Amino acid sequence: MKQLLLLALMVMSLAGQNIQHTRRYTIKGGRMAEFESIVKDLNALYKKAGVPSATLVFQSVTGAEQVFVTRYYEKISQSLANRSDAFKGPHEAEYRALNMRLMDTVAARETRVAARDAELSLPRPAAIPAYIRVIKTQVKPGKVGEGRALIREWGDG
């Protein structure tokens, strides 16, 4: 399986496609506010250290407390590089302390790296949109009518 993943990564990097790096964090019960506070502190540190950190963050509004963090890169090697390398020097200790606190709030994490095929995709906007709404729904057999009614209701709101 690792060989197949490596092959896929090599093919994607050769194709010159834009790379999407998404990490899903499942937050320990009752620690979402602490997680959000640490992320704000990390963002302030990125700014202070001059480290580029254009990031999309999505929070699950139902089910388990989950956060999705998405970054875009031009090359696979950039998406796999350790971000801590950018903090060598005066900000390294603060960065490591914040990351340790952050990971203490996390129950599980999963990373996915995907390539965007420019020929099949819409152009990406120059700036990150101010608000994005994403809804994922699973409807049980026999409940399709109720599901459609909810979707119509959400569309009106």
C-alpha positions as CSV (number, residue, x, y, z in Angstrom):
1,M,0.0,0.0,0.0
2,K,2.8,2.4,0.8
3,Q,4.4,1.7,-2.5
4,L,1.1,2.5,-4.3
5,L,0.8,5.8,-2.4
6,L,4.4,6.7,-3.2
7,L,3.8,6.0,-6.9
8,A,0.6,8.1,-6.8
9,L,2.5,11.0,-5.2
10,M,5.3,10.7,-7.8
11,V,2.8,10.8,-10.7
12,M,1.0,13.8,-9.2
13,S,4.2,15.7,-8.8
14,L,5.3,15.0,-12.3
15,A,2.0,16.2,-13.7
16,G,2.6,19.7,-12.1
17,Q,-0.8,19.8,-10.5
18,N,-1.8,22.0,-7.5
19,I,-1.7,20.0,-4.3
20,Q,-4.4,20.1,-1.5
21,H,-3.2,19.0,1.9
22,T,-6.1,18.4,4.3
23,R,-5.8,17.3,7.9
24,R,-8.8,16.2,9.9
25,Y,-8.6,16.6,13.7
26,T,-11.0,14.9,16.0
27,I,-11.0,17.0,19.2
28,K,-11.3,15.5,22.6
29,G,-14.6,16.1,24.3
30,G,-15.2,19.6,25.7
31,R,-11.8,20.9,24.4
32,M,-12.9,22.7,21.2
33,A,-12.6,26.2,22.7
34,E,-9.1,25.4,23.9
35,F,-8.2,24.1,20.4
36,E,-9.5,27.2,18.8
37,S,-7.6,29.5,21.2
38,I,-4.3,27.7,20.4
39,V,-5.0,27.9,16.7
40,K,-5.4,31.7,17.1
41,D,-2.1,31.8,19.0
42,L,-0.4,29.8,16.2
43,N,-1.8,32.1,13.5
44,A,-0.4,35.1,15.5
45,L,3.0,33.4,15.7
46,Y,3.0,32.7,11.9
47,K,2.4,36.4,11.3
48,K,5.1,37.5,13.8
49,A,7.6,35.0,12.3
50,G,6.8,36.0,8.7
51,V,5.7,32.4,7.9
52,P,3.1,32.2,5.1
53,S,0.1,30.4,6.4
54,A,-2.9,30.7,4.0
55,T,-5.2,28.1,5.5
56,L,-8.8,27.1,5.2
57,V,-10.4,25.8,8.4
58,F,-13.7,24.0,8.5
59,Q,-15.5,23.0,11.7
60,S,-18.1,20.2,11.8
61,V,-21.4,21.5,13.2
62,T,-22.9,18.1,13.9
63,G,-21.6,14.8,15.2
64,A,-18.1,14.5,16.7
65,E,-16.1,17.7,17.2
66,Q,-13.9,17.8,14.2
67,V,-11.9,20.4,12.4
68,F,-10.6,20.2,8.9
69,V,-7.5,22.3,8.0
70,T,-6.7,22.7,4.3
71,R,-3.6,24.2,2.7
72,Y,-2.7,24.4,-0.9
73,Y,0.8,23.9,-2.4
74,E,2.4,23.9,-5.8
75,K,4.5,20.8,-5.2
76,I,4.1,17.5,-3.3
77,S,7.4,18.2,-1.5
78,Q,6.0,21.4,-0.1
79,S,2.9,19.7,1.3
80,L,5.0,17.0,3.0
81,A,7.7,19.3,4.4
82,N,7.7,19.8,8.1
83,R,6.4,23.3,8.9
84,S,8.5,23.5,12.0
85,D,11.6,24.0,9.7
86,A,10.3,27.5,9.1
87,F,10.5,28.3,12.8
88,K,14.2,27.6,13.4
89,G,15.6,30.4,15.5
90,P,13.9,32.9,17.8
91,H,10.4,31.5,17.6
92,E,11.2,27.8,17.7
93,A,10.5,27.2,21.4
94,E,7.1,29.0,21.3
95,Y,6.1,27.1,18.1
96,R,6.9,23.7,19.7
97,A,5.1,24.6,23.0
98,L,2.0,25.7,21.1
99,N,2.0,22.5,18.9
100,M,2.4,20.3,22.0
101,R,-0.6,22.1,23.6
102,L,-2.6,21.7,20.4
103,M,-1.9,18.0,20.0
104,D,-3.0,17.5,23.7
105,T,-6.5,18.6,22.7
106,V,-6.6,16.1,19.7
107,A,-8.0,12.6,20.0
108,A,-7.2,11.6,16.4
109,R,-5.9,13.0,13.2
110,E,-5.9,12.0,9.6
111,T,-4.0,13.5,6.7
112,R,-5.0,13.4,3.0
113,V,-3.0,14.8,0.1
114,A,-4.8,15.3,-3.2
115,A,-3.8,16.7,-6.6
116,R,-6.1,19.2,-8.5
117,D,-6.3,18.5,-12.2
118,A,-6.3,22.0,-13.7
119,E,-7.9,20.8,-17.0
120,L,-10.9,19.4,-15.1
121,S,-11.3,22.1,-12.4
122,L,-12.8,25.5,-12.0
123,P,-10.2,28.2,-11.5
124,R,-9.3,28.8,-7.9
125,P,-10.1,32.4,-6.7
126,A,-7.2,34.7,-5.9
127,A,-8.4,35.2,-2.3
128,I,-10.0,32.7,0.1
129,P,-13.8,33.3,0.2
130,A,-15.0,34.9,3.4
131,Y,-17.6,32.1,4.0
132,I,-18.0,28.6,2.6
133,R,-20.9,26.3,3.6
134,V,-20.4,22.6,3.2
135,I,-23.1,20.1,4.1
136,K,-22.7,16.3,3.9
137,T,-25.8,14.3,4.2
138,Q,-26.5,10.6,4.4
139,V,-30.1,9.7,4.0
140,K,-31.4,6.3,5.2
141,P,-33.6,4.3,2.8
142,G,-37.2,5.2,3.2
143,K,-36.4,8.7,4.5
144,V,-35.6,10.4,1.1
145,G,-38.8,12.5,1.2
146,E,-37.9,13.9,4.6
147,G,-34.3,14.6,3.5
148,R,-35.6,16.5,0.4
149,A,-37.9,18.5,2.6
150,L,-35.0,19.5,4.9
151,I,-32.9,20.5,1.9
152,R,-35.7,22.7,0.6
153,E,-36.1,24.2,4.1
154,W,-32.3,25.0,4.3
155,G,-32.4,26.6,0.8
156,D,-35.0,29.0,2.0
157,G,-33.1,30.1,5.1
